[in-house]
C-alpha cells in the first residue's frame, strides 16, 4: 500500500513541479487587464516549453489573444446612434443624421495564435 502511494506521488511530482504558481498566473492576468501586452508576449514566448502541459498557460494565452484582438475605435458616421453615442443632428431639420461613438473591432488576425481547440471559443467572444 505504501509502495503504491509512493508510485502515485512520484507520477504526479513532475506535473506538480512544472505547474505555474498562483502568483505568476495572477500577475499575468493583471498585466493583460492593464493592457501590458509586451510583458505577456515575453512570458508566453519564454515559457511555452516549460508550461506547455499547464492549463493556466492556455488561459493566459487565450485571455491575451482575446484582449489584444479587441480594439476600441471612435467612429463618426451616418446612421442611428446606440445608447451612449452622441447624436449628430441636422441644424435646420433637427433630424438625426449620424453619431459619434465608440465601437469595438475584433482583430481576427490574432486567431492564428490561438490553439485549434479554442478557435470556436474565440469566435464567440465579444469583449474582454
ZAMI-578634 format. One record per atom (N, C-alpha, C): residue in one letter; atom name; x, y, z. Coordinates in pm, whole numbers, plus 32768, in hexadecimal, padded with zeros to 4 digits. Layout:
<nodes>
resn, name, xx, yy, zz
A, CA, X, Y, Z
...
</nodes>
This chain:
<nodes>
resn, name, xx, yy, zz
X, N, 8052, 7F89, 8000
X, CA, 8000, 8000, 8000
X, C, 8056, 807E, 8000
X, N, 80BC, 807E, 8054
X, CA, 8115, 80F1, 805A
X, C, 8161, 8100, 7FD7
X, N, 818A, 8090, 7F9D
X, CA, 81D0, 8093, 7F1D
X, C, 8177, 80CF, 7EB0
X, N, 80F9, 80A8, 7EAF
X, CA, 809A, 80DD, 7E4E
X, C, 808B, 8174, 7E5D
X, N, 807E, 81A1, 7ED8
X, CA, 8071, 8231, 7EF3
X, C, 80ED, 827C, 7EC5
X, N, 8161, 8241, 7EDD
X, CA, 81DE, 8281, 7EB4
X, C, 81E7, 8289, 7E1D
X, N, 81BE, 8221, 7DD6
X, CA, 81BF, 8223, 7D44
X, C, 815F, 828B, 7D0B
X, N, 80EB, 8296, 7D46
X, CA, 808A, 82FB, 7D1A
X, C, 80C2, 8387, 7D31
X, N, 80FE, 839B, 7DA4
X, CA, 8139, 841C, 7DC4
X, C, 81AA, 843E, 7D63
X, N, 81FE, 83DE, 7D45
X, CA, 826B, 83F4, 7CE5
X, C, 8237, 8411, 7C58
X, N, 81CA, 83D1, 7C35
X, CA, 818F, 83E8, 7BB1
X, C, 8157, 8476, 7BA7
X, N, 8126, 84AB, 7C15
X, CA, 80EC, 8531, 7C15
X, C, 8152, 85A0, 7C28
X, N, 81C3, 8584, 7C61
X, CA, 8227, 85EB, 7C7D
X, C, 8254, 863B, 7C04
X, N, 8270, 85FE, 7B92
X, CA, 829C, 8650, 7B21
X, C, 8234, 86B8, 7AF8
X, N, 81B4, 8692, 7AF9
X, CA, 814E, 86F4, 7AD2
X, C, 813C, 875F, 7B3D
X, N, 8149, 873A, 7BBB
X, CA, 813F, 879C, 7C27
X, C, 81B8, 87F9, 7C24
X, N, 822D, 87C1, 7C0C
X, CA, 82A8, 8812, 7C0A
X, C, 82A8, 8875, 7B97
X, N, 8269, 8854, 7B28
X, CA, 8269, 88AE, 7AB5
X, C, 81EC, 8905, 7AB0
X, N, 8199, 8900, 7B18
X, CA, 811F, 8951, 7B1A
X, C, 8141, 89E3, 7B36
X, N, 80F4, 8A3A, 7AFB
X, CA, 8106, 8AC9, 7B0D
X, C, 80D3, 8AF0, 7B98
X, N, 8118, 8B4E, 7BD8
X, CA, 80EB, 8B7B, 7C5C
X, C, 8072, 8BD6, 7C4D
X, N, 8023, 8BDC, 7CB6
X, CA, 7FAC, 8C32, 7CB7
X, C, 7FD5, 8CC4, 7CA5
X, N, 8042, 8CEB, 7CE6
X, CA, 8071, 8D75, 7CDC
X, C, 8097, 8D99, 7C4C
X, N, 80DC, 8D3E, 7C09
X, CA, 8105, 8D57, 7B7F
X, C, 808A, 8D63, 7B26
X, N, 8029, 8D09, 7B38
X, CA, 7FAF, 8D0D, 7AEA
X, C, 7F65, 8D91, 7AFF
X, N, 7F52, 8DB8, 7B7C
X, CA, 7F0B, 8E33, 7B9B
X, C, 7F56, 8EAD, 7B66
X, N, 7FDA, 8EA8, 7B6B
X, CA, 802D, 8F15, 7B37
X, C, 8016, 8F25, 7AA0
X, N, 8014, 8EB6, 7A57
X, CA, 8000, 8EBD, 79C6
X, C, 7F72, 8EEC, 79A3
X, N, 7F0E, 8EBC, 79EC
X, CA, 7E85, 8EEA, 79D4
X, C, 7E7A, 8F7F, 79F2
X, N, 7EBE, 8FAD, 7A5B
X, CA, 7EC1, 903C, 7A7A
X, C, 7EFF, 908E, 7A0A
X, N, 7F6C, 9059, 79D0
X, CA, 7FAD, 909F, 7961
X, C, 7F52, 90A3, 78E6
X, N, 7F08, 9038, 78CE
X, CA, 7EA9, 9037, 785E
X, C, 7E3E, 90A1, 7875
X, N, 7E05, 90A6, 78EE
X, CA, 7D9D, 9108, 790C
X, C, 7DD1, 9197, 7905
X, N, 7E52, 91A9, 7923
X, CA, 7E90, 922E, 791B
X, C, 7EC0, 924E, 788D
X, N, 7EAA, 91F1, 7831
X, CA, 7ED3, 9201, 77A4
X, C, 7F6B, 9209, 7794
X, N, 7FB5, 91C8, 77EF
X, CA, 8047, 91C0, 77E6
X, C, 8069, 9144, 7794
X, N, 804C, 914A, 7712
X, CA, 8058, 90D5, 76BC
X, C, 80E8, 90AD, 76A1
X, N, 8147, 910C, 76A5
X, CA, 81D4, 90E9, 768B
X, C, 8207, 9086, 76F4
X, N, 81E7, 909E, 7772
X, CA, 8214, 9045, 77DD
X, C, 81D5, 8FBA, 77CE
X, N, 8156, 8FB7, 77A8
X, CA, 8110, 8F37, 7797
X, C, 8149, 8EEC, 7720
X, N, 8166, 8F33, 76B2
X, CA, 81A2, 8EF2, 763C
X, C, 8229, 8EB4, 765E
X, N, 827A, 8EFC, 76AC
X, CA, 82FD, 8EC5, 76D6
X, C, 82E8, 8E48, 772A
X, N, 828D, 8E4F, 778A
X, CA, 8271, 8DDD, 77E1
X, C, 8245, 8D64, 778F
X, N, 81E7, 8D78, 7733
X, CA, 81B5, 8D09, 76E2
X, C, 8223, 8CCD, 768B
X, N, 8277, 8D21, 7651
X, CA, 82E4, 8CEF, 75FD
X, C, 834E, 8CA4, 764A
X, N, 8373, 8CD9, 76BE
X, CA, 83DE, 8C9D, 770E
X, C, 83B3, 8C1F, 7758
X, N, 8331, 8C10, 7770
X, CA, 8301, 8BA2, 77C6
X, C, 82AB, 8B3B, 777F
X, N, 82A2, 8B43, 76FC
X, CA, 824D, 8AE5, 76B1
X, C, 8275, 8A54, 76CF
X, N, 82F5, 8A34, 76CB
X, CA, 8320, 89AA, 76E2
X, C, 8311, 897F, 7774
X, N, 8328, 89DD, 77CF
X, CA, 8321, 89BC, 785E
X, C, 8292, 899B, 7889
X, N, 8232, 89EB, 785A
X, CA, 81A7, 89DD, 7887
X, C, 814A, 89A5, 781C
X, N, 8180, 8960, 77BA
X, CA, 812C, 892F, 774B
X, C, 80BE, 88CE, 7778
X, N, 80CD, 888F, 77EB
X, CA, 8066, 8832, 781C
X, C, 8014, 886F, 788D
X, N, 8029, 88EE, 78A8
X, CA, 7FE5, 8932, 7916
X, C, 7F6C, 897F, 78E0
X, N, 7EF3, 8961, 790F
X, CA, 7E7B, 89A5, 78DB
X, C, 7E7F, 8A3D, 78F1
X, N, 7EBF, 8A69, 795C
X, CA, 7EC6, 8AF9, 7976
X, C, 7F10, 8B43, 7907
X, N, 7F73, 8B02, 78CB
X, CA, 7FBC, 8B3F, 785C
X, C, 7F5B, 8B5F, 77E9
X, N, 7F01, 8B02, 77CD
X, CA, 7EA2, 8B15, 775F
X, C, 7E35, 8B7A, 7784
X, N, 7E15, 8B84, 7804
X, CA, 7DB8, 8BEC, 782F
X, C, 7DF6, 8C74, 7818
X, N, 7E76, 8C83, 7838
X, CA, 7EBD, 8D00, 781F
X, C, 7EC3, 8D1C, 7789
X, N, 7EE6, 8CB6, 773A
X, CA, 7EEE, 8CC7, 76A9
X, C, 7E68, 8CF3, 766E
X, N, 7DFC, 8CB4, 7697
X, CA, 7D78, 8CD8, 7663
X, C, 7D4E, 8D64, 768E
X, N, 7D63, 8D85, 770D
X, CA, 7D40, 8E0B, 773C
X, C, 7D91, 8E75, 76F2
X, N, 7E10, 8E5A, 76DE
X, CA, 7E66, 8EB6, 7692
X, C, 7E31, 8EC7, 7604
X, N, 7E13, 8E58, 75C1
X, CA, 7DE2, 8E5F, 7537
X, C, 7D5D, 8EA9, 752E
X, N, 7D02, 8E8D, 758A
X, CA, 7C7F, 8ECE, 7587
X, C, 7C8E, 8F64, 759F
X, N, 7CD8, 8F87, 7609
X, CA, 7CE1, 9014, 762E
X, C, 7D32, 9066, 75CA
X, N, 7D9B, 902E, 7597
X, CA, 7DEA, 9077, 7534
X, C, 7D9F, 9080, 74AF
X, N, 7D4F, 901C, 7492
X, CA, 7D06, 9018, 7414
X, C, 7C90, 9078, 740E
X, N, 7C65, 90AB, 7481
X, CA, 7BF5, 9109, 7482
X, C, 7C2E, 9196, 7488
X, N, 7C0F, 91E4, 7423
X, CA, 7C3F, 926D, 741D
X, C, 7BC7, 92CA, 7426
X, N, 7BD9, 9337, 746B
X, CA, 7B6E, 9398, 747C
X, C, 7B8F, 9413, 7428
X, N, 7B31, 943D, 73D6
X, CA, 7B44, 94B1, 7380
X, C, 7AD0, 9512, 7390
X, N, 7AED, 9592, 737F
X, CA, 7A85, 95F7, 737D
X, C, 7A5A, 9607, 72EC
X, N, 79D7, 9604, 72D5
X, CA, 79A3, 9610, 724D
X, C, 7948, 968A, 7243
X, N, 794C, 96C6, 71CF
X, CA, 78EF, 9731, 71AB
X, C, 78B2, 9703, 7128
X, N, 7831, 96E9, 7129
X, CA, 77F3, 96AF, 70B2
X, C, 775F, 96D0, 70AA
X, N, 7725, 96B3, 7038
X, CA, 7695, 96C2, 7024
X, C, 764F, 964A, 7061
X, N, 75D0, 965B, 707F
X, CA, 7583, 95EB, 70B3
X, C, 7548, 9609, 713A
X, N, 7508, 95A6, 7172
X, CA, 74C6, 95B3, 71F4
X, C, 752A, 959B, 7265
X, N, 752D, 95F4, 72C8
X, CA, 7588, 95E1, 7339
X, C, 7556, 9575, 7398
X, N, 75B4, 9536, 73DE
X, CA, 7592, 94D8, 7448
X, C, 7592, 9524, 74CB
X, N, 7568, 94E1, 7535
X, CA, 7568, 9520, 75B9
X, C, 75F7, 9549, 75DE
X, N, 7608, 95C3, 760A
X, CA, 768C, 95F5, 7630
X, C, 76D2, 9642, 75C1
X, N, 769F, 963A, 7547
X, CA, 76D9, 9685, 74D7
X, C, 76A7, 9715, 74D9
X, N, 76F4, 976E, 749F
X, CA, 76CF, 97FA, 7492
X, C, 768B, 980C, 740A
X, N, 7610, 9839, 740B
X, CA, 75C5, 984C, 738E
X, C, 75F9, 98C6, 7343
X, N, 75FB, 98BC, 72BF
X, CA, 761A, 992E, 7269
X, C, 7598, 994F, 7221
X, N, 7568, 99CA, 7235
X, CA, 74E7, 99F3, 71FC
X, C, 74FA, 9A5E, 7191
X, N, 74A1, 9A5A, 7130
X, CA, 749C, 9AC2, 70C9
X, C, 746E, 9B43, 710B
X, N, 74B4, 9BB2, 70F0
X, CA, 7494, 9C32, 712E
X, C, 7408, 9C63, 710C
X, N, 73E4, 9C52, 7091
X, CA, 7364, 9C8B, 7066
X, C, 72ED, 9C32, 7088
X, N, 72F9, 9BB0, 7074
X, CA, 7286, 9B57, 708A
X, C, 7284, 9B19, 7115
X, N, 72F5, 9B17, 7157
X, CA, 72FD, 9AD7, 71DA
X, C, 7300, 9A3F, 71D3
X, N, 7306, 9A0A, 715A
X, CA, 7307, 9979, 7143
X, C, 7391, 993F, 7163
X, N, 7391, 98C7, 719C
X, CA, 740F, 9883, 71B9
X, C, 744B, 9854, 7134
X, N, 74C7, 987E, 7118
X, CA, 7508, 9858, 709A
X, C, 7582, 9801, 70AF
X, N, 75AB, 97F1, 712A
X, CA, 7620, 97A0, 7147
X, C, 763D, 979E, 71DB
X, N, 76B5, 976F, 71FB
X, CA, 76DB, 9768, 7288
X, C, 7772, 9760, 7298
X, N, 779D, 977D, 7311
X, CA, 7828, 9769, 733B
X, C, 7821, 9703, 73AC
X, N, 786F, 9698, 73A0
X, CA, 786A, 9631, 7407
X, C, 78E5, 95D9, 7408
X, N, 78E7, 9580, 7467
X, CA, 7955, 9523, 7479
X, C, 7929, 949A, 7448
X, N, 797B, 9459, 73F6
X, CA, 795B, 93D4, 73C5
X, C, 79D1, 9377, 73DA
X, N, 79B3, 92FC, 7401
X, CA, 7A1C, 9297, 7411
X, C, 7A26, 9245, 7391
X, N, 7AA1, 9233, 7364
X, CA, 7ABB, 91E9, 72E9
X, C, 7B17, 9175, 730C
X, N, 7AF3, 90FC, 72E3
X, CA, 7B45, 9086, 7300
X, C, 7BAA, 9071, 728F
X, N, 7C28, 9061, 72B6
X, CA, 7C94, 9048, 7257
X, C, 7CA1, 8FB1, 7244
X, N, 7C66, 8F7D, 71DA
X, CA, 7C66, 8EEB, 71C5
X, C, 7CED, 8EB4, 719B
X, N, 7D51, 8F0B, 717E
X, CA, 7DD6, 8ED9, 715E
X, C, 7E15, 8E94, 71D6
X, N, 7DEF, 8EBA, 724E
X, CA, 7E26, 8E7C, 72C7
X, C, 7DF4, 8DEF, 72DD
X, N, 7D8D, 8DC7, 7296
X, CA, 7D58, 8D3F, 72A6
X, C, 7DC0, 8CD7, 7281
X, N, 7E22, 8CFC, 7231
X, CA, 7E8C, 8C9F, 720B
X, C, 7ED9, 8C70, 7285
X, N, 7EE6, 8CC7, 72EC
X, CA, 7F34, 8CA2, 7362
X, C, 7EE2, 8C52, 73C7
X, N, 7E61, 8C40, 73AF
X, CA, 7E0E, 8BF4, 740B
X, C, 7E11, 8B60, 73E3
X, N, 7E2C, 8B05, 7441
X, CA, 7E2E, 8A76, 741E
X, C, 7DAA, 8A49, 73E2
X, N, 7DB0, 89EE, 7383
X, CA, 7D3B, 89C1, 7336
X, C, 7CC1, 89A0, 738D
X, N, 7CCB, 8957, 73FD
X, CA, 7C52, 8935, 7448
X, C, 7C08, 89AF, 747F
X, N, 7C4F, 8A21, 748C
X, CA, 7C12, 8A97, 74C9
X, C, 7BE1, 8AFC, 7463
X, N, 7BF3, 8AE4, 73E3
X, CA, 7BCC, 8B46, 737C
X, C, 7B36, 8B5F, 737C
X, N, 7AE6, 8AFA, 7394
X, CA, 7A55, 8B0D, 7398
X, C, 7A2F, 8B68, 740D
X, N, 7A74, 8B5A, 747D
X, CA, 7A5B, 8BB1, 74F0
X, C, 7A7C, 8C40, 74CA
X, N, 7AEE, 8C53, 7486
X, CA, 7B1A, 8CD8, 745F
X, C, 7AB0, 8D1B, 7409
X, N, 7A74, 8CD1, 73AD
X, CA, 7A11, 8D0A, 7353
X, C, 7997, 8D3C, 73A2
X, N, 797D, 8D01, 7417
X, CA, 7908, 8D29, 7465
X, C, 7922, 8D9A, 74C7
X, N, 799E, 8DC4, 74D7
X, CA, 79BF, 8E2D, 7538
X, C, 799A, 8EB4, 74FE
X, N, 7955, 8F05, 754E
X, CA, 792E, 8F89, 751D
X, C, 797A, 8FFA, 7561
X, N, 79B1, 8FE0, 75D8
X, CA, 79FE, 9049, 761A
X, C, 7A57, 900D, 7685
X, N, 7AB0, 905C, 76B8
X, CA, 7B0A, 9032, 7723
X, C, 7AD4, 905E, 77A7
</nodes>
